[in-house]
Amino acid sequence: MYEQLRDMGGEPESRTKTSDAHLPLVAKVSEVAIYLRSSEPTVRELIRTNRLRAIRCGRSIRVPRSAVDAFIRGEASEGSAK
């Protein structure tokens, strides 16, 4: 499906590459949103409500791949850095 959209100019090349590839060991909110096929505000809300574990690095937020995998499996988050 993504190949068809890309060929038609429906989605940027970078979005299809990130969503089709594996998530990095520690991902940005934008990368997690693409991976989950969701929006950045939705991912930030999941972090804020402790449904998705995240790490704060200065002003940046990073999400461990293990936390995304746990979220997909439906496991509860063990806490989140705010």
N, C-alpha and C positions, 0 to 999 in steps of 0.2 A: 504494500500500500504506500509506504513512504517513498519507494522508488518512483511510483506513478506520480505522486504529488510533486516530487523533486523535478521530474521530467517536465511537468506542466508548470513549474515555477511556483508551486503551492507553498513550499516551505524552504527556508534557508538550508544550505548544505550543512552548516555546522550543527544544526538541530538534529538532522537525521543521523549524522555520525555519532553524536553523543548518546542518543537514545538507543541506537543499535549496538553500541559498544558496551563493555562492562563499566560499571561505576568505579571511579578511582578509590583508593584506600580511604582517603578523606576528601569529601566532595563539597563544593560550594552549594549554596541554597539553589542557585539557578540550575546546576547540574542535577541535583536531586529532583527538582520540579520536572525537568525534561525526562529523566529516568522513570518517574512515577506518572508521567503524562498528566501533570497537574500544573497549577500556577505557583509562582513564587509566594504570593500572599498565603496560599493554602499551606505550603510547606512551613512558612514562618508561624502560622497559627498552630500547626501540629507541634512545633518546637515549643512555642509559648505555653501550650497546654500540657506539656510533658508527655505527649503521645509519641514523639520522635526525639531521641537523644541527640544532643548537639554539643559542640565544644566552642567556646568563645576564644578567639585568638586576637587580642586587642579589640578592634572594632568589627572584626570579621566573625562570621559564624561558619563553622565547618561541621559537616555531618559524617560520622564514620560509616563506612560501608556496612559494617556489622549492625549498626543501628537501623539502617534502611532494610536490611534483610530481616531483622527482628520485627520491624513494623509490618512488612509484607506478610510474615508468618502469623501476625496477630498477637505477638508477644508484647507484654507491657514494658514500657520504658523504665529504666532504673534511675532516671533523673536526667536533668538537662542543665547545662550552664546557661545562666541568664545574663 
